[in-house]
Amino acid sequence: MAASGGRRLSGMQKQVLGLYRGFLRAARTKSAEDRHKIESLVSNEFRYNAKNVDRKNFLYIEYLLRRGKKQLDQLKSPDTVGLSALNEPIYQEPVLNEVSSFAWWFHWNFTIFLPTTYNVH
């Protein structure tokens, strides 16, 4: 699949699309109500990050991919029935003169997905 304008997708872009599709597939295994909530949360999260995360900030995008894969693994669990959202502080791009190269890591602008599980004994 090529991006608009006939350009080829980078490896990272393919990973992001694959993760998005994975969430949609996992949502199909949940109830109709939970599926709608999951699809809405995931869509909003991906759209927000596409708009607000600098495309050249590869370190942060790789972090989001790793975090998303962990969340997807949790969502795939039969004990997880849905996701909840919790807003975090606003992410700011690192300013090299003000912030050390690692300290900015703790200033995110994203939504944390919390798995909703039922423990059945």
N, C-alpha and C positions, 0 to 999 in steps of 0.2 A: 504494500500500500504506500503510495507516495503522498507527500504533503501537497498543498495547493501550489500551483506554479510549476509542477513537475519536479520539484526538489526531492531528493531522497532523505529519508529520516535517519538521524544519527542513532547510534547504539543506545544512547541514554533516552532519546525520544521513544524508541521502540520499547524500552523497559518501562517507561511511564505509561504508555498505552497498554502494554501487557498487564501492568498492575491494575489499571482502571478496569480492564475487561475481566480480570480475576475477581475484583470486588463485585462486579455485576453478576458474574457466574455464581459466586458464593451467595449473593442475595437471593438468587432463584431457589436456593435450597431452604429458605426460611418461609414463614407464613406470609400471606399477601400483605398484611398490614406492616409487618417488620420489613418485608422486601421494599415496600415503598419508602419507608423511613431511611433504610440503609442506602438506597439509590439516591435519595435526596441529599443525605449527608455527604456521601462520596462525591456526587456531582458538584456540590457547593465547594467542597474542599479542593478538588482538582481545579475548578474554575478560579477560585481565589488564588491558589498558588501560581497558576498559569499567568494571571494578571499581575501579581505582586512580587514574585520571586524573580530576580535578575537571571536571565537565561545563561549568563556566563559564570554564575556562582555555582560551579560544579560541586564543590564540597558540600554545600547546603542541599543541593538537589540529590546528591548521593545519600545524604543523611535521610532526607524525606523518603527516598526509595527504600532504604533499609527499614525505617520505621513503618512504612506502609506494608512491607512484606510481613513484618511481625504481626501487624494488626490483621492482615488478611489471613494469616495462619490461625489467629485466635477466632476470627469470624467463621472459618471453616469447621471449627470444632462443633460437634453435635450439641454440646452443652451451651453454646452461645446462641442466643435467640435474636439478638439485635445489637445495635450500637447506640451509645449516648454521646453527646458532644459536650465538651467543656472548653470554653474559650481561655486562651493563654495570653500573656502580655504581648504587645506588638513587637514583631521582629524588626530589627533595624540593621541595615547593611553595616558591616564594620567600617569604621573610619580609622585608617592605618595609624594616624598620628595620635589618636585618642585611646584606642583600645588595642590591647595585645591581640596577636593573631588567633589566639584560642579563646579569649574571654568573651568575644562576641557570640560564641556558640550558645550561650545561655539566654540570648535575647531573641526568642522565636516569635513568629507571627503565624500561627497555625492552630488548628483544632486538634485536640487529642480525642481519639476515639476510645471509649471505654466499653469493653465487651459486657453485654448483659447475659449473665449465665444463671442457670438454675442447677442446683446440686440435687440430683435425684439419687437417693440411697436405696 
